[in-house]
Amino acid sequence: MMNPAKPSKSYAQASKQSTSTSNMLKIKESFLALSTNQIDWVNNIVKRNLKSKPHIQMTTKGPSRKQIIIPMSNDNISSFMKNSSAHITNLNKLLRNAKMEVAVDFIRSDPIRLVIVTNKIAVQSDLQIINQYVKKSDDINELQMEEPCLPQSKFYLKIIGILYFPNGKIQEHLNTSDVEIVLKQNQIFDDIKLALRPRVIKVSPRSDMLIVWIDIWDYQSRSKAKCLINWCFNVERYITTIQGANMNLSMP
């Protein structure tokens, strides 16, 4: 009498088995000293945690876009925060009267800026209303505050095509101060804020060319960086090009 055929594994069962095997291999690669029993023990803990917390994601969130950042002096911040509840009420009244969809939820601060947290992502017209209110506030010295802006991130660019000794004199190589002057004089950088001072580095010890690394503040859409990439401009008699770059952890 023939034995009944064993039921074949379903796709879901095979998938679970494949995932479990893959996880065990990853544990083994990460912890070479673990025995087989220890790997099983770690894998079981991981599976239990995933079942109890299925929403966990191995990602890091960036800054919330539902924020309006206003850099200002510490004295301004202290004065403004003393009446923060009244300011929230007044701002929401102005936004409602202007028929804006944004409302202020709360205001917090750190040593260098106010952060106004809103229920929705603000647009330029919202920023203008908030900017006018804050500047006219009795608690604020207008000269010690900057324009409101949405959260920004660092983006990395490099400028290529410049000689390390642009004047042909070994004693006079291009330095950071020279680059800052060039950037200030060029209109394409008018709306650009540097996150750090530019870094001037030779392409290689034997090369006579250099790379200028610049980090800029930009919105998550990278609108400013996109406008700069592949743009050419003059540094004295040389035509330079701006290119995108990755963050280099070995850079000072």
C-alpha positions in Angstrom: 0.0 0.0 0.0 1.5 3.3 -1.0 2.0 6.0 1.6 -0.2 9.1 0.9 1.8 11.9 -0.6 2.9 14.6 1.8 1.2 18.0 1.3 3.5 20.4 -0.4 4.5 23.6 1.4 2.5 26.7 0.7 4.2 29.8 -0.7 3.7 31.6 2.6 5.4 28.7 4.5 8.3 28.6 2.1 8.7 32.4 2.3 8.7 32.3 6.2 11.4 29.6 6.1 13.5 31.5 3.6 13.3 34.7 5.7 14.2 32.8 8.9 17.2 31.2 7.2 18.3 34.6 5.8 18.1 36.2 9.3 20.2 33.4 10.8 22.8 33.9 8.1 23.0 37.6 8.9 23.4 36.9 12.6 26.2 34.4 11.8 28.0 37.0 9.6 27.7 39.7 12.2 28.8 37.5 15.2 31.3 35.0 14.0 32.1 33.7 17.5 28.5 32.5 18.2 27.8 28.8 18.3 24.8 27.3 16.4 22.7 27.1 19.6 23.6 30.8 20.4 22.5 31.8 16.9 19.2 30.0 17.4 18.7 31.8 20.7 19.4 35.3 19.2 17.1 34.6 16.2 14.2 33.5 18.5 14.6 36.8 20.5 14.5 38.8 17.2 11.3 37.0 16.0 9.6 37.5 19.4 10.4 41.3 19.3 9.1 41.6 15.7 5.8 39.9 16.6 5.3 42.1 19.6 6.3 45.3 17.8 5.6 44.8 14.1 5.6 48.6 13.4 9.3 49.0 14.1 11.3 50.2 11.1 15.0 50.4 10.9 15.0 54.0 9.6 15.8 57.4 11.1 13.3 60.2 10.5 14.5 63.6 9.4 13.3 66.9 10.9 9.5 67.3 10.7 8.3 69.6 7.9 5.6 70.9 10.2 8.0 73.4 11.8 8.9 77.0 11.2 12.4 77.9 12.3 13.4 81.5 13.2 17.1 81.9 14.1 17.6 84.7 16.6 19.6 85.9 19.6 19.2 84.2 23.0 17.8 87.5 24.5 15.0 87.5 21.9 14.2 83.9 22.5 14.0 84.4 26.3 11.7 87.4 26.0 9.4 85.8 23.4 9.0 82.5 25.2 7.8 84.3 28.4 4.6 85.2 26.5 4.4 82.1 24.2 0.8 81.3 25.0 -0.3 84.8 24.0 1.8 84.7 20.9 0.2 81.3 19.8 -3.3 82.9 20.2 -2.4 86.0 18.3 -0.7 84.1 15.5 -3.6 81.7 15.0 -6.0 84.7 14.9 -3.9 86.3 12.2 -3.7 83.1 10.2 -7.5 82.5 10.5 -8.3 86.1 9.4 -6.1 85.6 6.4 -7.9 82.3 5.6 -4.8 80.2 5.9 -5.0 76.5 6.6 -2.0 76.4 8.9 -2.4 76.8 12.7 0.2 77.0 15.4 0.2 74.0 17.8 3.0 75.1 20.2 6.3 77.0 20.3 9.6 75.6 21.6 13.1 77.0 21.6 16.8 76.1 21.8 19.8 78.5 22.4 19.9 79.8 18.8 16.3 79.7 17.4 12.6 79.6 17.9 10.7 76.6 16.5 7.0 77.2 15.8 5.3 73.8 15.4 2.2 73.8 13.1 -0.6 71.4 12.2 0.4 71.4 8.5 3.4 72.2 6.4 3.6 76.0 6.0 3.8 77.8 2.7 5.5 81.1 1.8 2.4 83.2 2.6 2.2 81.6 6.1 5.9 82.4 6.7 5.3 86.0 5.7 2.4 86.5 8.2 4.5 84.9 11.0 7.6 86.9 10.1 5.7 90.2 10.3 4.1 89.3 13.6 7.3 88.2 15.3 9.2 91.3 14.0 6.6 93.7 15.3 6.4 92.0 18.7 7.4 94.1 21.7 9.5 91.1 22.9 11.8 91.1 19.9 14.8 93.1 18.7 14.3 92.9 14.9 18.0 93.4 14.3 18.8 90.1 16.2 16.6 87.7 14.2 16.6 86.1 10.7 13.8 85.3 8.3 11.6 82.3 9.2 12.3 79.2 7.1 11.3 75.5 6.9 13.6 72.8 8.2 16.7 72.3 6.1 19.3 69.6 5.7 23.0 69.7 4.7 23.8 68.9 1.0 27.3 68.4 -0.3 28.8 70.0 -3.4 32.2 70.3 -4.9 33.8 72.9 -7.2 36.4 71.6 -9.7 38.6 73.1 -12.4 40.8 75.4 -10.3 44.6 75.3 -10.1 46.0 75.0 -6.6 48.4 77.9 -7.4 46.1 80.0 -9.6 48.7 82.8 -10.0 51.6 80.4 -10.7 53.3 81.4 -7.4 54.0 78.5 -5.1 53.7 80.8 -2.1 50.2 81.9 -3.0 47.9 78.9 -3.2 44.1 79.4 -3.1 42.7 79.3 0.5 39.3 79.2 2.2 39.1 83.0 2.6 39.7 83.4 -1.2 36.9 81.0 -1.9 34.5 82.8 0.4 35.2 86.1 -1.4 34.5 84.4 -4.8 31.2 82.9 -3.6 30.0 86.2 -2.1 30.8 88.1 -5.4 28.9 85.6 -7.6 25.2 86.1 -8.0 24.4 82.3 -8.2 25.2 82.0 -4.5 23.0 84.9 -3.4 20.3 82.7 -1.9 22.8 80.0 -0.6 23.7 79.6 3.1 26.9 77.6 3.8 26.6 75.0 6.6 30.4 75.1 7.0 33.3 77.1 5.7 34.6 75.8 2.3 37.4 73.3 2.3 40.2 73.6 -0.2 42.1 70.3 -0.9 44.5 69.2 -3.6 43.2 66.4 -5.8 46.3 64.5 -5.0 49.7 65.3 -3.5 51.3 65.5 -6.9 48.4 67.3 -8.7 48.3 71.0 -9.4 44.5 71.0 -9.3 42.2 71.3 -6.3 38.7 70.6 -5.2 36.6 73.0 -3.2 34.1 71.2 -0.9 31.1 73.2 0.1 28.2 72.1 2.4 25.0 74.1 1.9 21.6 74.3 3.7 18.8 73.2 1.5 15.2 72.0 1.6 14.4 68.3 1.4 13.4 68.8 -2.2 17.1 69.9 -2.9 15.8 72.8 -5.0 18.8 75.0 -4.3 21.4 72.2 -4.8 19.7 71.2 -8.1 20.1 74.8 -9.4 23.8 74.8 -8.6 24.8 71.4 -10.0 26.6 71.5 -13.4 26.6 75.3 -13.2 29.9 76.9 -14.5 31.4 80.2 -13.3 34.7 82.0 -13.3 37.4 82.0 -10.7 39.8 84.6 -12.2 40.7 83.2 -15.6 39.6 79.6 -14.9 36.1 78.2 -15.6 35.0 76.0 -12.8 32.1 73.5 -12.5 29.9 72.7 -9.5 29.1 69.0 -9.0 27.1 67.0 -6.5 29.1 65.1 -3.8 28.6 62.5 -1.1 29.4 63.2 2.5 33.0 62.2 3.0 33.5 61.2 6.6 37.3 61.4 6.2 37.1 65.2 5.5 38.0 67.5 8.3 
